[in-house]
């Protein structure tokens, strides 16, 4: 019997009730209906200093970056949901990605957090465009790190009205796009599991 693909879900915002957190929860809620194992994390549980090579040289890679890198390594697929800050993704997410990229081993064993991992990306915004500009930048960074970013990305506009009280998408078209993205992610991740 084939192992179920393992999917890691995170949001690039740590604000309580943020649209990105709610959208990440919507991904988790949809993925429950697929044959996969889900791990939902919040970056507030993994605080990191600003990326600084002097700090790395002095103290090594922070423990939370190592923990996150191991989580990425252990999963076949990743969902990253981001807000849009000034046309790009926020420093919290970029800083996390950069620190995790510094981890290559743990206890003498290789850690491969990004290369050949299937990834779904999504953005959310109170505006009509749904944070679409942030996705191009996020995709560029993740592809450069070796991730296989699926084409079914989502930009959720008017996010203040997009969710019900259970953090499910209320718009049928958006819900269908989410289903398509989750199906593609799991199918592609299954090939790696």
C-alpha positions as CSV (number, residue, x, y, z in Angstrom):
1,X,0.0,0.0,0.0
2,X,1.3,3.4,-1.0
3,X,2.1,5.8,1.8
4,X,-0.2,8.8,2.0
5,X,1.5,12.1,1.0
6,X,2.3,14.4,3.9
7,X,1.4,18.0,3.4
8,X,2.7,21.0,5.5
9,X,0.5,24.1,5.6
10,X,1.6,27.5,6.8
11,X,0.7,31.2,6.5
12,X,3.0,34.2,6.0
13,X,1.1,36.1,8.7
14,X,0.9,35.6,12.5
15,X,-1.8,38.1,13.2
16,X,-4.7,36.5,15.0
17,X,-7.6,36.1,12.6
18,X,-5.6,37.2,9.6
19,X,-7.0,36.4,6.1
20,X,-3.9,34.3,5.4
21,X,-4.4,32.2,8.5
22,X,-8.0,31.7,7.6
23,X,-7.2,30.8,4.0
24,X,-4.5,28.3,5.3
25,X,-7.3,26.8,7.5
26,X,-9.5,26.6,4.4
27,X,-6.8,24.6,2.6
28,X,-6.5,22.3,5.6
29,X,-10.3,21.9,5.7
30,X,-10.3,20.9,2.0
31,X,-7.3,18.6,2.2
32,X,-9.0,16.6,4.9
33,X,-11.1,15.2,2.1
34,X,-8.1,13.9,0.2
35,X,-5.9,10.9,0.9
36,X,-3.1,12.7,2.7
37,X,-1.6,13.5,6.1
38,X,-1.8,17.2,7.1
39,X,0.4,19.2,9.4
40,X,-0.8,22.8,10.0
41,X,1.7,25.1,11.7
42,X,1.8,28.8,12.5
43,X,5.0,30.8,12.3
44,X,4.3,32.4,15.7
45,X,5.4,29.0,17.2
46,X,8.8,29.4,15.4
47,X,10.0,32.9,16.1
48,X,13.3,33.8,14.3
49,X,15.6,36.8,14.4
50,X,16.2,38.7,11.2
51,X,18.5,36.8,8.9
52,X,22.1,37.9,9.7
53,X,25.2,36.0,8.7
54,X,27.1,37.5,11.5
55,X,24.6,36.0,13.9
56,X,24.7,32.7,12.1
57,X,28.5,32.7,12.4
58,X,28.4,33.5,16.0
59,X,25.6,31.3,17.2
60,X,24.7,29.0,14.3
61,X,21.4,28.6,12.7
62,X,18.5,29.2,15.2
63,X,16.9,26.1,16.6
64,X,13.5,27.2,15.2
65,X,14.9,27.3,11.7
66,X,16.2,23.8,12.1
67,X,12.8,22.6,13.4
68,X,11.1,24.1,10.4
69,X,13.6,22.8,8.0
70,X,13.1,19.3,9.4
71,X,9.3,19.7,9.0
72,X,9.8,20.8,5.3
73,X,12.1,17.9,4.8
74,X,9.7,15.3,6.2
75,X,6.7,16.5,4.1
76,X,6.1,15.7,0.4
77,X,4.1,18.9,-0.3
78,X,3.7,22.4,1.2
79,X,1.0,25.0,1.1
80,X,2.1,28.6,1.6
81,X,-0.5,31.3,2.0
82,X,0.7,34.9,2.1
83,X,-0.7,38.3,2.5
84,X,0.5,41.0,0.1
85,X,2.7,43.8,1.5
86,X,3.4,46.6,-1.0
87,X,3.1,44.3,-4.0
88,X,5.2,41.5,-2.5
89,X,5.1,38.9,0.2
90,X,5.9,40.0,3.8
91,X,9.3,40.0,5.6
92,X,8.1,37.3,8.1
93,X,7.8,34.8,5.3
94,X,10.9,35.8,3.5
95,X,13.0,35.7,6.7
96,X,11.6,32.2,7.5
97,X,12.4,31.0,4.0
98,X,15.9,32.4,4.1
99,X,16.7,30.9,7.5
100,X,15.3,27.5,6.6
101,X,17.5,27.5,3.4
102,X,20.6,27.7,5.7
103,X,19.8,24.2,7.1
104,X,21.5,21.3,5.2
105,X,21.9,18.7,7.9
106,X,20.8,17.6,11.4
107,X,22.6,15.1,13.6
108,X,24.9,14.3,10.6
109,X,21.9,13.5,8.3
110,X,21.1,15.6,5.3
111,X,18.1,17.9,5.5
112,X,16.5,19.0,2.2
113,X,13.8,21.5,3.0
114,X,12.9,22.7,-0.5
115,X,14.4,20.9,-3.4
116,X,11.9,18.7,-5.3
117,X,9.1,19.5,-2.9
118,X,5.6,20.1,-4.4
119,X,4.3,23.4,-3.3
120,X,0.9,25.2,-3.6
121,X,1.0,29.0,-3.2
122,X,-1.9,31.3,-2.4
123,X,-2.5,34.9,-1.4
124,X,-5.3,36.8,0.2
125,X,-6.2,40.4,0.4
126,X,-9.1,42.7,1.4
127,X,-8.7,44.2,-2.1
128,X,-10.2,42.9,-5.3
129,X,-6.9,41.6,-6.7
130,X,-6.4,39.1,-3.8
131,X,-2.7,39.7,-3.4
132,X,-1.8,38.4,-6.9
133,X,1.4,40.5,-7.1
134,X,2.9,38.7,-4.1
135,X,2.5,35.3,-5.8
136,X,4.9,36.1,-8.6
137,X,7.6,37.1,-6.2
138,X,7.0,34.1,-3.9
139,X,7.0,31.7,-6.9
140,X,10.3,33.1,-8.1
141,X,12.0,32.6,-4.7
142,X,10.6,29.1,-4.2
143,X,11.5,27.9,-7.7
144,X,15.0,29.2,-7.3
145,X,15.2,27.1,-4.1
146,X,14.2,24.0,-6.2
147,X,10.5,23.7,-5.2
148,X,8.1,22.4,-7.7
149,X,5.3,25.1,-7.5
150,X,2.0,23.9,-9.0
151,X,0.2,26.1,-11.5
152,X,-3.0,26.1,-9.5
153,X,-2.3,29.2,-7.5
154,X,-5.0,31.2,-5.8
155,X,-5.4,34.9,-5.2
156,X,-8.4,35.4,-2.9
157,X,-9.8,38.9,-3.2
158,X,-12.3,40.6,-0.9
159,X,-11.1,38.3,1.8
160,X,-13.1,40.1,4.5
161,X,-16.2,38.5,3.0
162,X,-14.7,35.3,1.7
163,X,-15.1,33.0,4.7
164,X,-18.0,31.6,6.7
165,X,-17.8,31.1,10.5
166,X,-16.0,27.7,9.9
167,X,-13.3,29.4,7.6
168,X,-14.8,27.7,4.5
169,X,-14.9,29.7,1.3
170,X,-18.4,31.1,0.6
171,X,-17.9,31.8,-3.1
172,X,-18.6,28.7,-5.3
173,X,-16.0,29.6,-7.9
174,X,-13.3,30.2,-5.2
175,X,-14.2,26.9,-3.5
176,X,-13.9,25.1,-6.8
177,X,-10.5,26.6,-7.4
178,X,-9.4,25.5,-3.9
179,X,-10.6,22.0,-4.6
180,X,-8.6,22.0,-7.9
181,X,-5.5,23.3,-6.2
182,X,-5.7,20.7,-3.4
183,X,-6.4,17.8,-5.8
184,X,-3.3,18.8,-7.9
185,X,-1.1,19.2,-4.9
186,X,-2.0,15.8,-3.5
187,X,-1.8,14.0,-6.8
188,X,1.7,15.4,-7.5
189,X,2.9,14.9,-3.9
190,X,1.8,11.3,-4.1
191,X,4.3,10.7,-6.9
192,X,7.1,11.7,-4.4
193,X,5.8,9.9,-1.3
